[in-house]
Amino acid sequence: MSQNTTTHPHHHDHDHDGHDHHHGQPQQPVRDVLHVPAGEGRHVWLSGDAYTVKLTHEESGGSLTFLEASVPPGGGPPLHIHADADEAFYLLSGELDITARGRTYAVRPGDFVFIPKGTAHRFRNNGIHTARQLLLFSPSGVDRFFLEAGSPPVPGTPPPPPEAEDLPTVVAIGERHHLFQAAEDPT
């Protein structure tokens, strides 16, 4: 049965601005306002770093994922590509080197870096202090990779170095979530 039948004589397909709001896309559910206090969220260790997922795919209705990251000296993931999500970095403290398209950016507190989807990139803490950054992915979904591939943190101990991870397992989980390892540029 179509929507435009005589069973709905007062049904209008267009509102006052003339836009069709009933066909094509289903109505989005109303999302809750979300407050995640400092220190809260879902915590994982991954690639030698500590991540806190502040906003998940489900919570944002698919629009964005938001994480806080603590990157110890030497920390940071290998060169990788997010096939279907843009990523934005905002550095809160410390220093990071972010590499993309053959260029390395020396990122300092207050700096912002935007990486379009499909761009091979990495970040590394080459400093002596832990760096803290905010990561935003749009659309969302990358949080599912972090939560599946990461391990639960052990309070009072630092994250294990990236070499301690089962990289083939992390790579396989990443591929399921459209995150791919990229070949390092020969130097």
ChimeraX attribute file (.defattr): number of C-alpha atoms within 10 A of each C-alpha:
attribute: neighborCount
match mode: 1-to-1
recipient: residues
	/A:1	4
	/A:2	4
	/A:3	12
	/A:4	11
	/A:5	9
	/A:6	8
	/A:7	8
	/A:8	9
	/A:9	8
	/A:10	7
	/A:11	11
	/A:12	13
	/A:13	13
	/A:14	12
	/A:15	10
	/A:16	7
	/A:17	6
	/A:18	8
	/A:19	9
	/A:20	12
	/A:21	13
	/A:22	13
	/A:23	10
	/A:24	7
	/A:25	7
	/A:26	8
	/A:27	9
	/A:28	7
	/A:29	7
	/A:30	7
	/A:31	10
	/A:32	9
	/A:33	7
	/A:34	10
	/A:35	9
	/A:36	10
	/A:37	8
	/A:38	7
	/A:39	10
	/A:40	11
	/A:41	16
	/A:42	16
	/A:43	21
	/A:44	21
	/A:45	24
	/A:46	25
	/A:47	22
	/A:48	23
	/A:49	24
	/A:50	24
	/A:51	26
	/A:52	22
	/A:53	21
	/A:54	24
	/A:55	21
	/A:56	22
	/A:57	19
	/A:58	15
	/A:59	16
	/A:60	18
	/A:61	16
	/A:62	13
	/A:63	14
	/A:64	22
	/A:65	26
	/A:66	21
	/A:67	22
	/A:68	23
	/A:69	23
	/A:70	22
	/A:71	27
	/A:72	23
	/A:73	19
	/A:74	19
	/A:75	25
	/A:76	25
	/A:77	17
	/A:78	17
	/A:79	19
	/A:80	21
	/A:81	23
	/A:82	23
	/A:83	16
	/A:84	18
	/A:85	23
	/A:86	19
	/A:87	22
	/A:88	16
	/A:89	22
	/A:90	19
	/A:91	21
	/A:92	18
	/A:93	17
	/A:94	21
	/A:95	24
	/A:96	27
	/A:97	18
	/A:98	19
	/A:99	17
	/A:100	17
	/A:101	10
	/A:102	9
	/A:103	10
	/A:104	14
	/A:105	12
	/A:106	13
	/A:107	20
	/A:108	16
	/A:109	15
	/A:110	11
	/A:111	14
	/A:112	14
	/A:113	14
	/A:114	13
	/A:115	20
	/A:116	19
	/A:117	16
	/A:118	16
	/A:119	18
	/A:120	22
	/A:121	23
	/A:122	18
	/A:123	23
	/A:124	20
	/A:125	20
	/A:126	18
	/A:127	15
	/A:128	11
	/A:129	14
	/A:130	19
	/A:131	24
	/A:132	21
	/A:133	22
	/A:134	18
	/A:135	21
	/A:136	21
	/A:137	25
	/A:138	19
	/A:139	18
	/A:140	24
	/A:141	21
	/A:142	25
	/A:143	23
	/A:144	19
	/A:145	17
	/A:146	23
	/A:147	19
	/A:148	13
	/A:149	22
	/A:150	20
	/A:151	16
	/A:152	14
	/A:153	16
	/A:154	10
	/A:155	7
	/A:156	6
	/A:157	7
	/A:158	13
	/A:159	23
	/A:160	17
	/A:161	16
	/A:162	18
	/A:163	9
	/A:164	10
	/A:165	16
	/A:166	10
	/A:167	13
	/A:168	9
	/A:169	11
	/A:170	18
	/A:171	16
	/A:172	15
	/A:173	18
	/A:174	22
	/A:175	16
	/A:176	11
	/A:177	19
	/A:178	17
	/A:179	20
	/A:180	19
	/A:181	18
	/A:182	14
	/A:183	10
	/A:184	13
	/A:185	8
	/A:186	4
	/A:187	3
